[in-house]
Amino acid sequence: MRMFEKYSVAFTCASVVDLRDLCVQIECLNRSNELLRKSLREKWTKCALHSYAEEKWLFLVLYLN
């Protein structure tokens, strides 16, 4: 169930074009799962370098899997 929630957030990110909106969603994940906090911040740095929301989504799904 928890894994499904993570996938849902990652899937939502696929439709987000504005990096600020994506950042807010990732911060939401940080607050909801303490274990992912540091790693997600590291991944966000790399994620922000991508140009397309689809690439961000794929990156997050690979990480959360």
Buried (B, 14 or more C-beta within 10 A) or exposed (E): EEEEEBEEBBEBBBEBEEBEBBBEBBBEBBEEBEEBEEEBEEBBEEBEEBEEBEEBBBBBBEBBE
